[in-house]
Amino acid sequence: MPRQPRRYRISLHLSGGQTEVVNFPTLETFQEWYQGLVNGGQAQAFVNVPLGELEGEYLVIRPEAVIGLRVEPQYASIDDA
């Protein structure tokens, strides 16, 4: 039986050289958010990136600032990392 990831760690590589790490509970949740980022309209408009497990905690970025993504399945609990 294949292992199921507990969450997905997404590294957003930004044009200024920064890397921001966010976690999504499922790959489908990330894909829905990413479709909103790609299809969100203007590249100059701001979008919210949900941070952490707290409701209402966001990083605000412009879609054009994202130059790369890294998606990693995480199998250990957050406390184990």
NORPEQUI-V549626 format. One record per backbone hydrogen bond with DSSP energy under -1.0 kcal/mol. CO is the residue of the C=O (numbers start at 1). NH is the residue of the N-H. Records with the same first field share a line. If there is no record, write none. Layout:
BEGIN
CO->NH  NH
END
This chain:
BEGIN
7->74
8->24
9->72
10->22
11->70
12->20
13->67  68
14->17
18->14
20->12
22->10
24->8
26->30
27->31
28->32
29->33
30->34
31->35
32->36
33->37
34->38
35->39
43->64
47->61
49->59
54->57
57->51
59->49
61->47
62->65
63->66
65->15
68->13
70->11
72->9
74->6  7
END
